[in-house]
Amino acid sequence: MNIWLVMLLGGLITFAIRFSLIYLFGKFKVPETMQKALHYVPAAVLSAIIFPELFLHDGVLDLSLGNIRLLAGLIAILVAWFSKNTLLTIVAGILALFLLQFLF
């Protein structure tokens, strides 16, 4: 029962935080500079999540060809560059990682 209570309360708290921000942005005029800054938040957060996974191996910077995550990431970047298709990029990156793991 405790786990369900924790999950329910966690969901309600998350909803309340997100709803309050949406509600407040609807009530107040957001400055132009803040709107421009918020435009870059998703890319910054995604980069902060992905880059350590691509470039760090056991906590050490690894830019070698033996870093299969970096190679799979480069393949995904090339697919994204040419296709401009998010789903195809994700699938290509995952397949490249699995294939490289199988080969190495």
N, C-alpha and C positions, 0 to 999 in steps of 0.2 A: 504494500500500500504506500509506503514511503517513497518509493521510486516514482510512482504515478503522481504523487503530490509534488515532488521536486520537478518533474517534467511539466506539469500543469503550471506551477508557479513560474518556472523559467520561461515558458512560452508566453504567459501573461505579462511578465516583466519586459520581455523582448518586444512584444506587441505594443505595450504602453510607451516604451522609449521611442520606437519608430513612429507610432501614431502622433505622439506629442511633437516630434520634429516636423512631421507633415502638417499638423494643425497649426503650429507656430509659423511655418513658412507661408501658410495661407493667410495669416493675420497681419504679418509685418512685411514691409517693403525690404527686400534683400538688396543691399548695395551691389552695383554692377561689378565691382572688383571681387566681391565675394562670390557672385555667380560665375565669374570667369575662373576663379580659383577652384570652385567645386566641380567644374567641368573636368579637371585633371585628376580628381580623387580616384575614380575607378582604375585608371591606368597605373597610378602610383601604387595602389593597394595590390593589384595583380602583379606588378613587377616585384614588389616586396615579397610576395609569396613564391613566385616562379624562379627568380634569379638565384637565390641560395640553392635551390634544388638542382639547377643546371650547372652552376659554377663551383659548388663546394662538394668535396668528397671526403667524408670523415673529418669535417671541420677545416679542411685545407683547400685552398684555391687550386683547382685542377683544370687547366686549359689544354690538356693533351688530347690526342686522338683516342686514348684509352677511356676517356670519359664518355660512356655511351649515352648518358642523359643529355650531355651537351650536343652530341651528334644528332640525337633524335630531335632536340630543340631546334637545331639548325635546319633539319629537314622540314620540320613544321613551319619554320619561318619562310623557307622557300615556297612551300605549298601555299601559305597565306599570301605571299607576295604575288604569286602568279594567278591563284584562283580567286582571291578575295572572298572566300567562302569559309565561314567560321566552323561549320560542322565538318567539312572536308579537312580543314587544318587540324582539328582535334583528332579525327580518326587517323589521319596520316601520322601525326605525332605519336599516338598510342601504338599504332602498328609498327612504326619505325623503332620505338623503344622495345617492344616485344621481340621483334626480329633481331635487333642488335644484342639483346640479352641472350637469345637463343644461340646466336653465332659466337658470342664471346663468353 
